[in-house]
Amino acid sequence: RATLWYDDHPCPLIGRVSMDLLTVDVTDLDFDPEALTILGPKQSVDQLADRAGTIGYEILTSLGNRYSRQSVTG
């Protein structure tokens, strides 16, 4: 039930999450993106946690080292 994002384009998660492998529907894009955003301006950690049936803390602490992270201060 999660959504990943490429700019303003939603890309729904399809199938099951297996370890750290995701299958995402990018049919509506005209190309295969190099990266998608799962947490950011379009989807907060708490919104993702609600969709996953858990809490934000569990989402953040389960992220592995292979994910790209960017901190934004405002």
N, C-alpha and C positions, 0 to 999 in steps of 0.2 A: 504493500500500500504506500510505499515511499515514492517520492519523486526526486529525481536528480535534475539539474538545470544546466543548460548551455545558454548563457546570457539570459534572455527573457523566454526561452523555449523550454517548456517542461518536458522531461523525458521519464516516463514511468518505469519503475522497477517492475520486472516481470519474472515470474518463477520464484525460486527460493534462493536465499542467501546461503552460500556454501563457503565456510571459513571466511575468507576476505574476497571472494569472487562474487560479482554481481552481474546479472543479465539485465540490460536496460534497452528499452524500445526507443531507437533513434530514427524511426521510420519517417517522422515529419521533418527531419533535417535533410538538407541536400547533400550532405557529406558525412563522413565518419569523424566525429570530434576526437581530438587527442586527449581531452580531459573534460570531466563534468564536475559540477559542484553539488555536494549533498548538504552541506551546512553553509549558510551564508545569508545574504539579504532576502532571498526568496523563501528560505526555510530555516527556522531557528532550531536549536538543539531540542528544545521542549516540544516543538511541533513534530519533529522526527520521532522523538521518544513516544509521544502520544500515539502516533501511527504504528509504532512497533510494540505498543503495549508495555512500556517500561518508563523509566525516568531518565532525565537528561544526564545525570551523573553516570549512569551505567553506559550510556552511549559514549560519553567522553572518555571514560576510563577503559573502554574496550577497543579504542582506536589503536592500531598498530603503528610501527615505525615507518611503514612504507607509504603512508599518506602524506601528501603535500599540505603544509599548514602555512597560513598567512594570517598575521595579526593586523587588525585594522583599529586604529585609535581615532577618535573623532572628537 
